[in-house]
Amino acid sequence: MIGIKFLVVAVIAIVSWMALKPIRFNYRMTPDGAGGMKKSDKLDPTVKGNRIVAVLLFIVIAIIVVQGFGTIKQGYEGVVVKLDRATGDVKGPGLYWVTPIVYKVVSIDTRLDERERTIEAATSDQQDVAMKVTINYRVDPGQVVFLYSEYQRNYDSIIDKAIDQWAKDSSGHYTPQEMLTNRSALASEIKAALNNRDPEGAPQLAPFTIVTVNIDNLTFSAAYTQSIEDKQVAEQDALKEENVLRQVELQAQQELARAKVEAEKIRIQAEAITAQGGSEYVMLQLIQQWDGSFPANLVMGGDGGPFQILDVGNMGK
């Protein structure tokens, strides 16, 4: 824009110089030989000086006029200021003109911006926690006059204080485990607090709109971190013991099932033997499977008395 203004002034200077060239303010007077004076064809030096003064005057006027022109870039709003006091008028993106010297236009950036803070706070169970809070925000275009009047565009420290305040307040509503598992809820609560415009909310951020809040790098005290690790180890050990117990129970159930199957098998066999004639059937099976050799001892029993052990070898002798 400065280059354009310089070009405009230069063009005005050249045009004014060329336009004043044929004008004759005064001509040099010379004697005519008859006691009188006549005009010569040459300009008086004072006339040339008047021409330069006129051109310079045009240049000064041009410089003053072009100072009232300016442009507002896309993503900005222009606050019209009269003698450093906001008038309430706002210029949108594009070319503008205001009365020079008395008025000027101050550009306010309304594009999305980012602010990052590392906060040291406490959880609901009084555990120390450090976290990185990153917000994306923009200036509300309808609040640029208020922003200029109240902050003069030096608002970084105001935003930082608001982030610190509401991040600490919101973290006190969560346990460490809730912070780790539901970080988005904490971020949403901080965002809502920063965008609150109630009298008891965050009026210091009235010119701003908080777009997003992100929570990263949650760090707890060394003692709490160690307790979490110990708890995880204990849970793993308990899980391992539970798995071993389940395996033992499963083996016991399998053995019981096998015993039941074996008992059922014996019951079925006993019923089959009884159905075939009882002891006579057993004796027949033994005779059919006998290989002709006698055992060294034979255990026999009767229905009404104790068992008798017979030495089959001596009986043979």
Secondary structure by P-SEA (a helix, b strand, c coil): caaaaaaaaaaaaaaaaaaacccccccbbbbcccccccccccccaaaaaaaaaaaaaaaaaaaaaacccccccccbbbbbbcccccccccccccccccccccbbbbbbbccbbbbbbbbbbccccbbbbbbbbbbbbbcccccaaaaaaccccccaaaaaaaaaaaaaaaaaaccaaaaaacaaaaaaaaaaaaaccccccccccccccccccccccccccaaaaaaaaaaaaaaaaaaaaaaaaaaaaaaaaaaaaaaaaaaaaaaaaaaaaaaaccaaaaaaaaaaacccccccbbbbbcccccbbbbccccccc
